[in-house]
Amino acid sequence: MELAEQGPLPTTEKDGWFGTTHWTVVLQAGEAESPETQAALAKLCQTYWYPLYVFIRRQGRNPQDAQDLVQGFFARVLEKNYIQDADRTKGRFRSFLLLALKRYMANEWDYANRQKRGGGNQVISLDEQDSELRYRVEPADEMSPEKAYERRWALILLQQVLDRLASEFSTPGKVRLFDELKVFLSGEKGGSYAEIGSRLGMTESAIKVTVHRLRQRYREILRLEIANTVSSPEAVDDEIRNLFAALS
């Protein structure tokens, strides 16, 4: 089965650049309530929940306090009266969010008057998150809470990129192609192009071209995901460098 028979790799992008970024969602939340904004805010909670949880645990808080703190913080975010004065020109979204959490912890977390666990507005199901189970398999190192937050953010973002790319290969006949070739996106050692081509019924040259295009599409999606988190197109390249620095 040659590359031409497989059809072209997906290359269209419907989301566009800087149409609905994380910053846009935050700013809109302070202005108008809509199902779209609420859905986007809920997605932000899902994306940043665990990095913020790691930050709090690295500060020495116990699991229950860490879960309550993140839950309370995002409940406040969803109430739309906590970060409505956010200024996207002041930096990266992830840095802003961490600063907002620090302020919440310093100024608004009252241990004496906190609600019973399970009360109030639960933004995300704690059972589904398995936050502490994930935290217990984190590397045992001397990384600061801020650095641990940055590293976990980077890993989650790269997984989102891989998931988006995989969804473009969800049609019959392309799932196996992606499963065989995704190893070349992570730098892991896989089989040779000839071996993979033999399994898929493709020539070695067709596999080589497909891997090249797969990597190109991966970079495109990475830039789009990064664009969600910065204030301007000019900041994308710098943020990509920061992402890989966080993983080094």
N, C-alpha and C positions, 0 to 999 in steps of 0.2 A: 504494500500500500504506500504509494509515493506521497510526498508532501502535497502535490497538487490535488490528489484525491481527498486529502484530509480537509482541504479548504484553508483559507487564510486565518492567521491568528487574529483574535479580536483586537481592534485598534481604536474603536470609537469611544469617546468619553462624553457622557451625558451631563456630568456634574458641573463642568466648567470650572474656571479659576475664580476664587474669591466671591462666589455667588452666595453660598450659605456656609461660612466658616464658623469655627467655634466662637470666634469673637463676635460675629454677626448674631449668632444665637443668643449670646450673653446680653448684647446690647438690646436686642429686640425684646428680651424677657423683661426689661425694665420699662418697656413702652406699651406693648400690646399683648394680650393673652390670646392664644390661638392653639388649636390642636397640633399644628405643625411645630410651633415653638416648644410646646410641652414635650412632644415626641423627641425633638432634637435635644432638649435638655436632659431627658431621660437617657438618651444615648451617651451624652457626655458623662453622666453618672456611671454608666456601665464601663466606659473607657478609662476613667480616672480613679474609680473606686480603689482598685488594688494598689496602684502606686502610692496613693495617699495613705492607705492602710499601712503599707511598708514603712513609710516615713514616720508614722506615729509609733509603730512598734519599735523602730530603731531608736526612738527617743526613750525607750524603757517603759512605755505604757503597757498594761496587760491586755490580753485579747479582747475582753469584754469592753474595757474603756475605749480601745481603738475602734471597735465596731460601732460603739455608741457615738463616738466623736465624728466618724465619717458619716454615719447615718444622719446625725443632727446637722452636720455641715451641709450636706446635699439637700436635706429638707429645707434649710434656710435658702439655699440657692433656688429651689423650686418655688419658694414663696415669692420670689422676684423682688424682694425688698432689701437684699443684702449686698448685691454686687452691681446694682443698676448704675452706679457711678464709674464703672470700669472704663479705663481709657486704653484702647487698643494700641495707641501710639507709644505706650510706655514699655512695650516689650513683648515677649513670647507669652502665649496663652498659658502654657504649663507653669511658667514662673509666676504669672499673676495668680493662678489658682492656688499654688502653694502658699503664696503670701496671704491670700484670703483665708486659707485654712489656719495659718499661724495666728492671724488676727482673731479668728473665731475662737481658737483654743485659748488665747490670752484674755480675751475680753468677755466672751459670752458663754463659756462652758462652766456651769455651776454644779459642782458635784453634790452639793447639799440639796438642791432642788430638782435634780434631773428626774425625768419620768421613769417609771418602772420599765424594765426592758420589755420590748414588744409593744409599748404604747406609742401614741403619737403617729406621725406620718412616716411609715417605712417606705423609703424610696426604692430599695432593692432588697430582694429576699436574701437574708444572710445565709440561710441554708444552701441556696443555690450558689452563692459566691465561694463558700469553703475557704474563706480568707486565711484562717489560721493554719489550715492544712497546707495551703500553698506556701505560707510564710515559713513553716517549719522545714521545708526543703530548700529554702534560700541558702546561698553559699555562706559559710561561716567566715566572715572577714571583718576587717576594721573599717569598712566603708561608712562614711558619715550618713545620717538620715537623708540629707539633701542629695548626696550622690546615689544612694540606694533608690530614691524616688526617681531620679533622672534615668537610671539604668532600667528600672522596671517600665517606665514610660516608653523607652526606646524599644524594649523587647515586645511590648504590647502593640506598638505602632507597626513594627515589622511583621507581626503576626496578622494584623489587620490587612496589610498589603498583600500578604500571601493568600489570605482568605478571599480577598477581592479578586485576585488573579485566578484562584481555583474556581470561583463562581463563573468565570468566563469560559471555563473548560468543562462545564457541567452537562453539556449536551452529549448524547450517545456518541461513542467513538472517540471523544476527546478526554474523557476522564482518565483512561489508562495512559494516554499520551502524557498528560500532566503529571500523573503519579510517577511515571518513569523519568521524567526530565526535571522535576522540581529540585532534585538533589543538586543540580548545577547552579541553582540560585543561592545556595547557602555556603558554597565552597567546600562542601563535603566531597569525599572521594566516592564516585559512582563507577559504574561500568563504562567501558569504552563506547564511543559512538557506534562502532560496528556491532558490538554485542547488543546494544539497545535496539539498533535498527533491525537486527535479525529477529528479535522478539516481536517487534511491532510490524514487520513486513515493510520496512522503509530502508532506503539506501543510507549509507554512512553520511554522504554529503547532505541528504535531506534532513537528517537528524542534526547535523552541525548548523544548518541554516535555521532550523526551528529553535534550537537552543539560543542562538544569537537573537532571534526575534522575541523569544520568551524573556530574556534578560532585558531587552530594550523596553518591553511592556512593563516589566517589574519596576524599572527605573521611572517610567512615566507615572505609574500608580503611586510610587513612593513620593514623588514630587507633589502629586495631588493631595495625598494625605498630609504631607508636611504643610502644604499651603493652607490647610484648615486651621493650623495652629499659630500662624504668624500674621503680622499686620500688613504685609505688602509682598508683592512678588519678588522684590529685591532681596528679601530676607530668607528666601527658600534655601539657597545654596549654603548660606551660613548655618542654617538650622540643620541641614543634612550633615554638615561637618560636626556639629554638636552632638547629633544623634550617634554617630559612629565613635566619637570621643567618649560618650557615656558608656559604650560597650567595651571600650579598650581596657 
